[in-house]
Structures are given as C-alpha cells and as structure tokens.
Amino acid sequence: MAEPDPEAAEQWALVNTPLGEAWSGRTRYAAAMYFYKRGEMSAETLEVYRLCSRLDSEDPLSIIRDRGVGKDWLARIAAG
C-alpha cells in the first residue's frame, strides 16, 4: 500500500477551502494549480479557478458545471 502523500492531502484541503473566507479564492486557485501541474486537472478547469481567484464567495464548481468542463474533477470532488 502506498504511503499517503502529505503535500497532496494539504492541497486537497486548500482546494476545498470554504467559500467566503478572506483570500479563499486565491487559496483555492493556488491549490488547483498544484493539481493541474500533476496532471490531475484540465486547463479549462484551472481557468475557472483563476477567474474565481479574486472572488472569495464565488463557487468555482458551479461554473465548472455550467461550462460542462472538468467532469473528472467534479467526480473527484464529489467522492471526497
């Protein structure tokens, strides 16, 4: 069994930062960049996080759904 990756676990927590917290949009975007660089997120999905990075209360997941991109990412988020 593989060792849990503490960095990935930390980034997962950050990409799931609750909406509305100060700087949460930027926090989610930085964590999304981590997953993008690992090949675990599409460029289209990352772009939504970028667009929401200055909007702490904006839910990137709803925009991802509306745009019809990031189906794999949405499934991963839903699985927790």
N, C-alpha and C positions, 0 to 999 in steps of 0.2 A: 504494500500500500504506500502511495506517495505521501511524502511529508506535506502538511498544509503550508501554503505559501503566505507568510505573514504580510508581505507587501500587497499581494492581491487582495487579501482579506481587508486590509486597511483601505485600499482604493475602492473596494466594493461598498464599504460603509460610507465613504465620502460621496460616491456617485448617488447614493441613496439619502443624502442629506435632506432633511425636511424642507419643504417649500417655506419661504417667508423669513427664514433666518438671515441675518445680515451676512452678506458675502456668500450665501449658499449657491447662487447661480454660478459664480466663479469657481467655487469648490467642486460642484458637480462637473463643470467643464474640464477642470484640471484632471479629475479622476477619469472622465470619459476619454481624454487624450491618452491616458495610460492604457486603457483597454483597446483603443484604436491602434496604438503603436504595437500592441501584442497581437494584432490581427483579429481581435475579438469583437470589433465594432466596425460597421461600414463608414465610409466617408460621409455619406448622406446623413447618417445618424449623428455623427460627430458634429456636423454643421448645425444641426438643431440645437445641440448643447451649446455651441458657440453663440448662436443667435440669442439664446436664453441666458447667457452668462452674466449680463448686467441686469437681468430681471429676476430678482430673487423669488418672486411669487409666481413666476410663470412655470407651468409644468411642461418640461420637455417631452414627457411621454405622451401627452395628449396631442402635441404637434406631430410627433413621430407617427402616431396612429393616423392622424388626419392626412398626412402626406403619403401614407402607405409604404413607408420605408422601415427598415430595421425590424422586420418581423422576428428574426432570430434574437435580437436584443430584447425585444418585448417579451418573448417567451422566457428568456433567461431571467429577466426582472420578475416576471410572474412566478417563476419557480423558486425565487428567493435565493 
